[in-house]
Each structure stands twice: as structure tokens, then as C-alpha cells.
């Protein structure tokens, strides 16, 4: 696995577990830099696309009634 791909997987862990910790402390975790969230959204959409296909991701984002596989539920 290339280093840049490895690092983004660690970033996912930090954000997801950091959000869990913040929620347990009653703190708002959405204060992370916008570029952090942008990178994670890009990465997670690619993971969803590879797991379920492009059409399922589009339906999940735009047509809830057509989202039979919950394509955006990847973790």
C-alpha cells in the first residue's frame, strides 16, 4: 500500500475515533479543518464506489428509495 493511501486510512481512524471520544465528552468534533473533512469525504466515497459501484453511490446520495444496499454505509 502506498504511503499516501496508508496515511489517509490513519486519518479516517483518527477522525472517527476522535468523534467518538468527543461525543462521549459532549464536545463538538466538527471543528476539524475543512481540508481534513474534504480528504476523508473523497476517500470514503471512493471506498463506497469500489464496494458497491458508482450507481449505488449516486442513488445513495440522491434517491434514498433506490438505496437498497446502503452504499454510503462502509464502516
RAMO-V611896 format. One line per field, one symbol per residue. ss: DSSP state (@ for helix, = for strand, . for the rest). phi: phi as a letter, one per 40 degrees, with the letter a starting at -180 (. if undefined). Layout:
BEGIN
ss->???
phi->???
END
This chain:
BEGIN
ss->..@@@@@@@@@@@@@@@@@@@@@@@........@@@@@@@@@@@@@@@@@@@.@@@@@@@@@.@@@.........
phi->.cdccccccccdcccccccdcccccgbcccccddcccdcccdcccccccccbgcdccccccbadccccbfdccbb
END
